[in-house]
Amino acid sequence: MIEFKNVSKWYDDFQVLKNCSARIEKGEVVVVCGPSGSGKSTLINTVNGLAPFQKGEIYVDDISVGDPATNLPKLRSRIGMVFQNFELFPHMSVIQNINIGQLKVLGRNAEDARERSLKYLDRVGLLAHKDKFPGLLSGGQQQRVAI
């Protein structure tokens, strides 16, 4: 599903990624851990082209992330990513935050998006919070909404 082959990245003279290689199969759960500044976020950001890399290859479902011909917005629409700060819209309710990506990126109709959102909110125990704003939720609840 995701494959890194000898991926390297530099910020000016500092090499943050050094020949990183890994293969992650569909359904496999992988944890990237290490000390602050070791390149964890950079590595993850290379998967959808948010952080360009200078050497190596990255494939997502056999699509090359580094190929200039790759349609990155289309590829990104298939990649779920939760940022460290969750990045929920503070002026939108939980249900609105979950619906917006489905409506704008995936092109789903409003009813289908709402139905899916409610199903997943119920699955993570947050259905009762659907009309709340992110500022009224705990950090863990915000993270579940973002996921």
Salt bridges, closest charged atoms under 4 A:
GLU3 OE1 - ARG23 NH1 2.85
GLU25 OE2 - ARG23 NE 2.87
ASP61 OD2 - ARG78 NH2 2.71
ASP112 OD1 - ARG116 NE 3.36
ASP131 OD2 - LYS130 NZ 2.90
